Amino acid sequence: MHKMHKQLKTKLKMENKNLLIVLPILALLLGGLLTYTAFPQKVEVEKQVEVEKLVNVTVDKIVNVPLDFTATYITPAMEEFMKEVDDDEDLQVCNSDEFSMKEISLKKLSDVQKVTVDDDKTTVEFGATLKYKQDEVKACYNAFAVTVTFEEDEKPVVVIA
């Protein structure tokens, strides 16, 4: 019996040793499994990054631009006036004499000129004196009050008094 007891003790010691090896391994596996299921597998990291972005912005700005008054307003108005003289035979008469456009020229433009700009409408008012050349020595003159109105996308209107 003693021998059996000794063998049993040896067997128990072996089983204890095996149990001591298996239990920590099982504990580690169980701990790993619990850790895997209890904690999320994805890790979120918050990081601030500065991003530079270019954006086109339209800015309305009123700028004073030097304007050639004569070239912008007076010259186009005088050209329209001379077209009207060319089109209207009554304006080609001075002292009951008829003249061709080759014999008519703009002698003088009045010193007082008025320009009114309103949205898409511009009105130019001026006085003009036409010279009707009869020959080398003689000439006839007529003075007119002229108003030329320019409207966007329309033919200019010339009023002569």
HELIX and SHEET records of a PDB file:
HELIX    1   1 HIS A    2  ALA A   38  1                                  37    
HELIX    2   2 PHE A   69  PHE A   69  1                                   1    
HELIX    3   3 THR A   70  ILE A   74  3                                   5    
HELIX    4   4 THR A   75  ASP A   87  1                                  13    
HELIX    5   5 GLU A   89  GLN A   92  5                                   4    
HELIX    6   6 MET A  101  GLU A  103  5                                   3    
SHEET    1   A 2 VAL A  93  CYS A  94  0                                        
SHEET    2   A 2 ASP A  97  GLU A  98 -1                                        
SHEET    1   B 4 ILE A 104  ASP A 118  0                                        
SHEET    2   B 4 LYS A 121  LYS A 133 -1                                        
SHEET    3   B 4 ALA A 139  GLU A 151 -1                                        
SHEET    4   B 4 VAL A 157  ILE A 160 -1                                        
END                                                                             
